[in-house]
Amino acid sequence: MQESVLDDCPGMSPRRKKILLETFGSVASLRRATPEAIAAIPGISLKAAETITQWLNS
């Protein structure tokens, strides 16, 4: 897997990064996703999704 801005996101594991990029296709799409959409992915809690969303949009 290539390096990504997601590598610096708190709580981001290689597995989680892979799942997010496979699901959303790109970091740009992930930035537009709601925490609820991210949390719909098995293994990602709403709290983790909110952290990801806040970090990406800060």
C-alpha positions as CSV (number, residue, x, y, z in Angstrom):
1,M,0.0,0.0,0.0
2,Q,1.3,3.4,-0.9
3,E,1.9,6.2,1.6
4,S,-1.1,8.4,2.2
5,V,-2.1,11.4,4.3
6,L,-4.1,8.9,6.3
7,D,-0.9,7.5,7.7
8,D,-0.7,10.4,10.1
9,C,-4.3,10.2,11.2
10,P,-4.7,9.2,14.9
11,G,-5.7,5.6,15.3
12,M,-5.1,4.7,11.7
13,S,-3.9,1.2,11.1
14,P,-2.8,-0.2,7.8
15,R,-5.9,-2.4,7.7
16,R,-8.2,0.5,8.5
17,K,-6.5,2.6,5.8
18,K,-6.9,-0.1,3.3
19,I,-10.6,-0.6,4.1
20,L,-11.3,3.1,3.9
21,L,-9.6,3.6,0.6
22,E,-11.2,0.5,-0.9
23,T,-14.6,1.7,0.3
24,F,-14.4,5.4,-0.6
25,G,-11.9,5.2,-3.5
26,S,-9.8,8.2,-2.5
27,V,-8.9,10.5,0.4
28,A,-11.0,13.3,-1.4
29,S,-14.1,11.1,-1.3
30,L,-13.4,10.2,2.3
31,R,-13.1,13.9,3.2
32,R,-16.7,14.4,1.9
33,A,-18.1,11.4,3.8
34,T,-20.1,11.8,7.0
35,P,-19.0,10.2,10.2
36,E,-22.1,8.0,9.9
37,A,-21.1,6.8,6.5
38,I,-17.6,5.9,7.7
39,A,-19.0,4.2,10.8
40,A,-21.2,2.0,8.6
41,I,-18.0,0.1,7.7
42,P,-17.7,-2.9,9.9
43,G,-15.0,-2.4,12.5
44,I,-15.1,1.4,12.6
45,S,-17.0,2.9,15.4
46,L,-18.8,6.3,15.3
47,K,-16.2,7.7,17.6
48,A,-13.3,6.6,15.3
49,A,-15.2,7.9,12.3
50,E,-15.7,11.3,13.9
51,T,-11.9,11.4,14.7
52,I,-11.1,10.6,11.1
53,T,-13.5,13.2,9.8
54,Q,-12.3,15.9,12.1
55,W,-8.6,15.1,11.3
56,L,-9.1,15.1,7.6
57,N,-11.1,18.4,7.6
58,S,-8.8,20.3,9.9
